[in-house]
Amino acid sequence: MQVEEMLPQFPIKEFHPFPRALMGPGAHELIGPEALKLGFKKTLVMTSGLRGSDIVHKIVESMKYHGLEVVVYDKVESNPKDYNVMDAVGLYQQNNCDSFVSIGGGSSHDACKGARVSVAHDGRNVNEFEGFNKSENPKNPPHIAVSTTAGTGSETSWAYVITDTTTDPDNPHKYVAFDDSSVTTLAIDDPVLYYSCPVDYTAQCGFDVLAHASEPYVSRINFDPSLGNALHAIKLTARSLREAVWNPQSYAGREGMMNAQYIAAQAFNSGGLGIIHSISHAVSAFYDTHHGLNNAVALPRVWAFNMPVHYKRFADIASAMGVDTHGMTDVQAAEAALAASIRLLRDVGIPERFVDVKQDSYSKNRLGQGPTKFYENESIIKGDAADVDRITNHVLGDACTPGNPKECTFETVRPVVDHCMNGDLDDLLT
């Protein structure tokens, strides 16, 4: 199914599968026995390397201790690129591996899911599987996903996101592939592994959770089985994110965000997403900026854009975020939800506009250092008319856009993108 085929009002809704999961402190220490139970013998570990931590080393050594052979591919980049996937596929095939483990955030998990699909199709290029259930072989190698951030949800969902670097250098492309066969075999979420996550990444990943939770709650798909999880994930995020960011050794904060990100992914897995994610994908396609940061910048603008369609749902979101809405109309409560999201963004120290994002704005920023000619030429986000136009066009072709509750055209979406680039958040509150 292509994006244009999804534009009607989703008369038939599908509940997509979840993997088995182990959640809680020490869960990552069970990876060796769990891998053996799943029949792993020679495993390709895919990761970004997790500079500054010994997480990868400890997990790999634990696997070896249990008699597993391990090959490590540690070059997965933020916003994983097609060549990351295909390099890993080549390594998997050369070493006759039979299984995968991904360690990290969404980039490691997404690249690994893409590699599994490619391996199942004799090494065909991952870009051939853009879209919905494009894989033809439902059986691919088993995969354990170990999360080191509270944000992605990729260890839970049927989606993976890849940057296609083979397109026109002046028009890079980042896409979502949705594929039931890409769902991991086992998800491991251990809040102890989040302690070393940098403060700024913790904040940005938290807004990925808030986007994952809020978008299915107001989605055009309107999938009842997703709504409870969506609302509770919003509540957990509002309650836990500040603590996780500013007191990073707080177990309560880290555990709250672990649960929030996991059930938010369960919500969007069948309930859909919207143009918060579409804008994020577009901006990182052009600038290689962090997905969670992009979601944070886009979220208040997209909430303001969508509120006229769903004042009641946004009023519910306000309550979930801790706003006392007694005596408020739905419109007033919806506006309070917007104010609460801006307060949270400011409280955890995230840049408020895309043009405010600089090379030193956050840890491991790749702005101006990416892999293609376009990235190398773009050391700052311009936010000019041409920038807004090309990002708007990318948004309109994104697979998440059909789920947005408010109709999206170039004319309606362009002002939202422009405000993400250049606008003052206080303007949304007046």
Buried (B, 14 or more C-beta within 10 A) or exposed (E): EEBEEBEEEBEEBEEBEBBEBBBEBEBBBBBBEBBBEBEBEBBBBBBBBBEEBEBBEBBBEBBEEBEBBBBBBBBBBBBBBBBBBBBBBBBBBEBEBBBBBBBBBBBBBBBBBBBBBBBBBEBBBBBEBBBBBBBEEEEBBBBBBBBBBBBBBBBBBBBBBBBBBEBEEEEBBBBBBBBEBBBBBBBBBBBBBBBEBBBBBBBBBBBBBBBBBBBBBBBBBBBEEBBEBBBBBBBBBBBBBBBBBBEBEBBEBBBBBBBBBBBBBBBBBBBBBBBBBBBBBBBBBBBBBBBBBBBBBBBBBBBBBBBEBBBEBBBBBBBBBEBEBEEBEBBBBBBBBBBBBBEBBEEBEBBBBBBBBBEEBBBEBBBBEBBBEBBEEBEEBBBEEEBBBBBBBBBBBBBBBBBBBBEBEEEEBBBBBBBBBBBEBEEBEE
